[in-house]
Amino acid sequence: METNNNQSSFNYTVFFHNYLLAFRRMFWIPLVLALLAGAFGYYREVRSYRPSYEGKAVYIVSSNFADATDISVYSFYSDSSAASKLTSTFPYVLDTDVAKQLIYLHTGKYSLPARVTGTSLADSNIFTITVQGSSIEAVRTTLETIVEIYPQAAANILGNVSLQPLEEPEVNPEPLNQLTPTRSVVRYALIGLVLGLLLIGVNAYLRRTVHTTEDLQKLVNTPCIGTLPNVRFKARTGANRNVVLTNEYVSDSYADAVNTMRFHLRKELERQGAQVIMVTSTNPGEGKTTVSANLALALAAQGSRTILVDADLRKPSQKALFGIDTPSQGLAELIAEKSDKITPLAVPDSELLLLSGDKSADQPQRFLSSPRMKKIFLSLREQMDYIIVDTPPCGFLSDAATLSSLVDGVVYVVRQDFVSRPAIADAMQLLAATDVRFLGCVLNNTERSTTRYGYGYRGGYGSKYGGYGYASKYYGKQEAEASSEEFVK
C-alpha cells in the first residue's frame, strides 16, 4: 500500500463545517479574549485619563485716554483696542519680574500651578482670564492669584489701562472632560472577539482530517468501498440506539449505504479470492465495531454463510451491540480452556453467527499469537463462506498486526473529521508492513454537508432495509441452534 500525504484543494464547504465544529469546542476563546481586551481597554482609558478643570475671571477694560463720561465712538474703539492689547501682551506680562515677584508673594512660588490664558471678544472691551488644570485646587489657587496680581502687573507695564470685574471669578467643580471608557471598552472587546474568531478559523484551516472519499483516496491508494452516514435517533424513551441493521429504528438510507458497501466489497473479495476479512481503524471511536457488524449482517442476508469474530480481546463489544446476554465462549475462552468445541451464537433476526466471549484478556497477544488461534481460523474457514474479524484499532495496539497473518485482507474504517491524516497514513503503513492486503476503506459517520456521498433519511425511521428483509426472522429458534451445532468437532 502506498500513501500520498498531499493536501486536497481548498474546500469552502469543508472549511465552514470545520469552523462550526471548532467553534462549538472553542467558543469560549473569543469570549475570554473579548473580556480580557475590554478590561484592558477600560484600564488603559482610566490610566490615561486626566481631568481638566476650568476657572474664569471676566473684566471690562477701560482706556485712560477717555474721560469716564465720554461715550463717544472713539472711547469704545479705544477700550476695544486696549482689550486686544491685553490679549496680545498677556503671556509677556506674566513673565515679567514684577509679575513673578507678585506671584511669589502670593503663593511662595515663582510659577503658577495651572495654565493661564487671556482672551478678548472681537470688537469689544470684554477681557477674560481662563485657568485650566488637572486639579481643582490648582485651578482655584491660580485663579485667586491671577485676580490679585494681574491688574497691578498689567498697570505697571501698560499704564493707561484699568480692569473692572464684570462678574465674580468662578471655578467649575465639574471637569471639562468626563471619563467615558465605554467606547474604548467596546472597541477593544471587538478586537479581542475578532482575534478569537480568527484563531478558530486558523484551527479549522489547519485541521488535517479526512472529509470526503477524494481526501481518503488521495491519502492512501486504496479504493473506498463505502460511505456510511451519521445516524441520529429521535428522542424515544427506551429506544434501541445501536446502529445495526437488525435495529428497527435504523433508517432505510443507512441500510442502502451498507448495501452499497457490501456490493463493492463482494466484488473485491471475488477478485482477490478472499474469505477472512479483518476490520480495523486508526483510533477508538471510529466505528469499526459497528461497520464490521453491519458488513457481516449484509453478507449473511445474501445467503452467504458468515460468522462475525470478536477479536478485540481487551474489550469485547459485539454481544452488547446486538443486545445478546447469553453466556458464550469467545477466542480467549477457547484458547485458555484448550477447547475444540466452537459454539457460535445466532444473532437474532438474521442469518449471522457470532463468535464472542464474555471475558476480557489482560495479555491478548499471548492468545492471538498462539498456535491454537490458527487452528480456530482453519476450522472456521472450512465451515463458512466469509469470516469478518473485528480487531482493536491498529494505531494504538499491535493486535491487528498480529492477526494479519490469519486473514486474507483488511477493511480500514476512517471516521470523517476525526483522526489526523498523518496518523491514518502512519497506522496504515505499519499494518502494510505485515504484507496484509487492503481490500478497501470505509468513510464512516459522514455528514451530508461535507460529502456528496452522504445519505439523507427518507421517511424517518423505516422497518424495511433495502432488500435485506430484517422485519422477518431468517431463523427460528430451533434452526439457529441446529446451525450452531455444525461447528462442534
C-alpha positions, 0 to 999 in steps of 0.5 A: 500500500502506498500513501500520498500525504498531499493536501486536497484543494481548498474546500469552502464547504469543508472549511465552514463545517470545520469552523462550526465544529471548532467553534462549538469546542472553542467558543469560549476563546473569543469570549475570554479574549473579548473580556480580557481586551475590554478590561484592558481597554477600560484600564488603559482609558482610566490610566490615561485619563486626566481631568481638566478643570476650568476657572474664569475671571471676566473684566471690562477694560477701560482706556485712560485716554477717555474721560469716564463720561465720554461715550463717544465712538472713539472711547469704545474703539479705544477700550476695544483696542486696549482689550486686544492689547491685553490679549496680545501682551498677556503671556509677556506680562506674566513673565515679567519680574514684577509679575513673578515677584507678585506671584511669589508673594502670593503663593511662595512660588515663582510659577503658577500651578495651572495654565493661564490664558487671556482672551478678548471678544472681537470688537469689544472691551470684554477681557477674560482670564481662563485657568485650566488644570488637572486639579481643582485646587490648582485651578482655584489657587491660580485663579485667586492669584491671577485676580490679585496680581494681574491688574497691578502687573498689567498697570505697571507695564501698560499704564493707561489701562484699568480692569473692572470685574464684570462678574465674580471669578468662578471655578467649575467643580465639574471637569471639562472632560468626563471619563467615558471608557465605554467606547474604548471598552467596546472597541477593544472587546471587538478586537479581542472577539475578532482575534478569537474568531480568527484563531478558530478559523486558523484551527479549522484551516489547519485541521488535517482530517479526512472529509470526503472519499477524494481526501481518503483516496488521495491519502492512501491508494486504496479504493473506498468501498463505502460511505456510511452516514451519521445516524441520529435517533429521535428522542424515544424513551427506551429506544434501541440506539445501536446502529445495526441493521437488525435495529428497527429504528435504523433508517432505510438510507443507512441500510442502502449505504451498507448495501452499497458497501457490501456490493463493492466489497463482494466484488473485491473479495471475488477478485482477490479470492478472499474469505477472512476479512479483518476490520480495523481503524486508526483510533477508538471511536471510529466505528469499526465495531459497528461497520464490521457488524453491519458488513457481516449482517449484509453478507449473511442476508445474501445467503452467504454463510458468515460468522462475525469474530470478536477479536478485540480481546481487551474489550469485547463489544459485539454481544452488547451491540446486538443486545445478546446476554447469553453466556458464550465462549469467545477466542480467549475462552477457547484458547485458555480452556484448550477447547475444540468445541466452537459454539457460535451464537445466532444473532437474532433476526438474521442469518449471522453467527457470532463468535464472542466471549464474555471475558476480557484478556489482560495479555491478548497477544499471548492468545492471538499469537498462539498456535491454537488461534490458527487452528480456530481460523482453519476450522472456521474457514472450512465451515463458512463462506466469509469470516469478518474479524473485528480487531482493536484499532491498529494505531494504538495496539499491535493486535491487528498486526498480529492477526494479519497473518490469519486473514486474507485482507483488511477493511480500514474504517476512517471516521470523517473529521476525526483522526489526523491524516498523518496518523491514518497514513502512519497506522496504515503503513505499519499494518502494510508492513505485515504484507496484509492486503487492503481490500478497501476503506470505509468513510464512516459517520459522514455528514451530508454537508461535507460529502456528496456521498452522504445519505439523507433519511427518507421517511424517518425511521423505516422497518424495511432495509433495502432488500435485506428483509430484517422485519422477518426472522431468517431463523427460528429458534430451533434452526439457529441452534441446529446451525450452531451445532455444525461447528462442534468437532 
